[in-house]
């Protein structure tokens, strides 16, 4: 039997219960660490689970920022410098990654607070997370205000990619499980995945086949 919840019952929930509930309804989500630095070189690292694919030509990804205040160091750094990194989280660092959600003072780098290693390479202005197996260097392109709940959408173009060679297939597919990338649900639940299948391109009169 399924539990029936009306919108009135939803809004009557205690705030934190409602936040956990709504954040879980969307299902499993990608979760990554976003690395930034300010114009003085001070670094910041934050965990985000609001990423989504926008397009492949050019390669664009989007992410959502909740309303400010509190001050969002990551957002400010992205807009001020124009660059940020997106670093996949694996099961070896998920606890450190979760700890970056704590509200540290702006003078304290989450890299230092969590002992994760900042990594600069190929003249990219924002720091990567050395312990991450899949790393993206992203250039800020557009900010869109969402008036209905005072959130922001940030769109960036992927300009650098680092990925283990054994995870990259000839047809472009990335084996995220082999890269040990994890996923999340809600605000604080982290998960490993098991691939069920990989299917051929769907056409009206063609039978699907497994391409694992």
C-alpha positions in Angstrom: 0.0 0.0 0.0 1.3 3.5 -0.9 1.1 6.4 1.5 -0.9 9.3 0.1 0.5 12.8 0.9 -1.3 16.0 -0.1 0.3 19.3 -0.7 -1.3 20.6 2.5 0.2 17.7 4.4 3.5 18.4 2.8 3.5 22.0 3.8 2.5 21.1 7.4 5.6 19.0 7.8 8.4 20.3 10.0 10.8 22.2 7.8 13.8 19.8 8.0 11.5 16.8 7.5 10.1 18.5 4.4 13.5 19.4 3.1 14.7 15.8 3.4 11.5 14.4 1.9 11.5 16.7 -1.2 15.2 16.2 -1.8 14.7 12.4 -1.9 11.8 12.5 -4.3 13.9 13.2 -7.4 15.7 9.9 -7.1 19.4 9.2 -7.2 21.6 12.2 -8.2 25.1 13.0 -9.4 27.2 14.4 -6.6 30.5 16.2 -7.0 33.0 18.5 -5.4 33.3 22.0 -6.9 36.7 23.6 -6.5 37.2 27.4 -6.9 39.6 30.1 -5.9 39.1 33.8 -5.4 41.2 36.5 -7.2 43.8 36.3 -4.4 44.2 32.6 -4.8 42.3 31.5 -1.7 40.6 28.2 -2.4 37.2 26.9 -1.7 35.6 23.4 -2.0 32.0 22.5 -1.8 29.8 19.5 -2.3 26.9 19.8 -4.8 24.2 17.4 -6.0 22.3 19.8 -8.4 24.2 19.1 -11.6 22.5 18.4 -14.9 23.5 17.9 -18.6 22.5 20.8 -20.9 24.2 20.0 -24.2 27.1 18.3 -26.0 27.9 20.9 -28.6 29.2 22.9 -26.9 29.6 20.7 -23.8 27.5 22.4 -21.2 26.5 21.5 -17.6 24.2 23.3 -15.2 24.0 23.5 -11.5 21.6 25.2 -9.1 22.5 27.5 -6.1 20.1 28.0 -3.3 19.2 31.5 -2.2 21.7 33.7 -0.4 22.2 34.6 2.4 24.2 32.7 3.7 27.1 34.0 1.5 28.0 31.4 -1.2 31.8 31.5 -1.6 31.6 29.0 -4.5 29.2 31.2 -6.4 31.1 34.4 -5.8 34.4 32.8 -6.9 32.8 31.4 -10.1 31.4 34.7 -11.1 34.5 36.7 -10.1 37.1 34.4 -11.8 35.0 32.6 -14.5 36.4 29.1 -13.7 35.6 26.2 -11.5 36.2 22.4 -11.3 33.8 19.6 -11.0 35.3 16.5 -9.3 33.5 13.2 -9.0 33.3 11.7 -5.5 34.4 8.1 -4.9 33.9 5.8 -1.9 37.4 6.7 -0.6 36.6 10.4 0.0 32.8 10.6 0.5 33.0 11.5 4.2 35.5 14.2 3.5 33.4 15.4 0.7 30.3 15.6 2.9 32.3 17.5 5.5 32.8 20.4 3.0 29.0 21.2 3.5 29.9 22.6 6.9 29.8 26.4 7.0 33.5 27.2 7.4 34.7 30.8 7.7 35.7 32.3 4.4 39.3 32.4 5.6 39.4 28.6 6.0 39.8 26.4 2.9 37.8 23.3 2.9 40.7 21.6 1.2 42.7 22.1 4.3 39.9 21.4 6.7 39.2 18.0 5.1 42.8 17.1 4.1 41.7 16.8 0.5 44.5 17.8 -1.9 44.2 20.8 -4.2 45.8 20.2 -7.7 46.5 22.8 -10.3 47.4 21.7 -13.8 47.6 22.8 -17.5 47.2 26.5 -16.5 43.7 26.1 -15.3 42.8 28.8 -12.7 40.7 26.7 -10.4 41.9 23.8 -8.2 41.0 20.2 -8.9 40.7 17.5 -6.2 43.7 15.2 -6.6 41.8 12.3 -5.0 39.0 12.5 -7.6 39.2 10.0 -10.4 37.1 12.0 -12.9 37.8 15.8 -13.0 36.3 18.5 -15.1 37.6 22.0 -15.7 34.6 24.3 -16.4 34.4 27.9 -17.7 31.5 30.0 -16.5 29.1 31.0 -19.3 25.8 32.2 -17.9 23.8 32.9 -14.7 20.0 32.7 -14.8 17.8 34.0 -11.9 14.9 31.7 -11.1 12.3 34.0 -9.5 9.9 31.3 -8.3 12.1 30.4 -5.4 15.0 32.8 -5.6 17.5 30.3 -6.7 20.2 30.6 -9.4 21.2 28.4 -12.4 24.8 28.5 -13.3 25.8 27.2 -16.8 29.4 26.3 -17.6 31.3 24.9 -20.6 33.5 21.9 -20.0 37.0 22.9 -21.3 39.2 20.3 -19.6 38.6 16.6 -18.8 40.7 14.1 -16.8 39.5 10.5 -16.8 41.2 7.1 -16.2 42.1 5.5 -19.5 40.5 2.2 -18.6 37.1 3.9 -18.0 36.8 5.5 -21.5 35.3 3.4 -24.2 35.8 3.8 -28.0 32.2 4.9 -28.6 32.6 7.7 -25.9 30.9 5.9 -23.1 32.4 6.4 -19.6 32.3 3.5 -17.2 31.5 5.4 -14.0 31.5 2.2 -11.8 35.0 1.4 -12.9 36.0 4.9 -12.0 34.4 4.3 -8.6 32.1 7.3 -8.9 29.3 7.2 -6.3 25.8 8.8 -6.3 23.6 10.2 -3.7 20.0 10.5 -2.6 18.5 13.2 -0.4 20.9 15.4 1.4 23.1 12.9 3.2 22.8 9.4 1.7 25.6 8.1 -0.5 25.4 5.0 -2.7 27.5 2.7 -4.9 25.8 1.5 -8.1 25.4 -1.8 -10.1 24.9 -1.6 -13.8 21.8 -3.6 -15.0 22.5 -3.3 -18.7 23.5 -1.0 -21.6 21.0 -1.0 -24.4 21.2 -0.2 -28.1 19.8 3.0 -29.6 16.0 2.7 -29.6 14.2 2.7 -32.9 10.4 2.0 -33.6 10.9 -1.2 -35.6 14.2 -2.5 -34.2 14.6 -4.9 -31.2 16.7 -3.6 -28.4 20.0 -5.5 -27.8 22.4 -5.5 -25.0 25.7 -3.7 -25.7 27.4 -4.4 -22.4 
